[in-house]
Amino acid sequence: MHLSSEIALDLIEARAEPAETEFWRSHLNDCADCRESFQGWAMLRGQLKNNRLENAPQSAIRKAEGILRSSTSADRPKVREIIASLLFDSLNQPAFAGARGGAAGARQVVLRTEGFDVHVKVWGDKPKRKIAGQVLARMESTFIEGYRLHLLRDGEQVETVLADKFGEFEFSEVPDGSLSLEVELPGATLVGTLNS
């Protein structure tokens, strides 16, 4: 049996029962490993109780300030922004409207970038329109899960959602105005317009 940190601190702060204290004092006389551990804890406890607080050395402060200055957002690598092209829009190609099982009157859009497709459906009457869709990686066998999607109106964020385990998402209250969709992908942000 060896001394634990809890027992060592109980002994140092005189919280242990007298019989336990006597046992461990005897053990510390016989066990060099426990004695060394106890002395380390006693030294640490003494340093923590020290009321003499000192400022960090100026050299350490200057070094920390230098680290903070070098990690400002201006110095960080920028996230690449990918503009999605409009591959399909049911408003412009009505013969294919409803091809993905959309409701009557629903607008369907497919946005495409170098590795991703975003299938979007917009439906409902103002002001209770909704947007739902799915982010698909064209070269992957798995779905896009947990990525943030932002609905923007006139460049300002209106709502943010997370893609579920199938890459699906839904925005519940879609306002009027110039709408765009932003998808945060690893190392890049996909941006596509939803206006005709």
C-alpha angles and dihedrals in degrees: 000000000000134000116270124208091249093054092044091054091045089054094046093049093041094241096125122101114260093248091050091048091051092049094050094044088055091045092050090056090055103036117064093189093054091043091054091047091049092050090051091052091046090052092048092048090050091052092049091052092051108119093198103101117190132195118245113263114270091241090059091048092051090048092051091048089051091052091050092048092050093051097056118129091254090063097044119095111264121242109246114246115215119197110216119221121225105250098172136008120177090209089063097036105037093168089074097042111132092022090131093048096269125168120258110279093019117134116225124200134179117200118194135197132169094287108005142063123200115201111200134185122192117192144152136062124289127297093019098052118144135203123207131168151134134252112219129187106217097208099039130086092210132070126253103256132186099001119145120246123193126200109212128197115194088344095306123112113251102171138357126207137170124238112244125230090285094049091254124143140174135200110203105197114038115187129208119260139069104332129199135173124223121194119191107217127174105288095351144059119222114212125187134168120235097196123104 
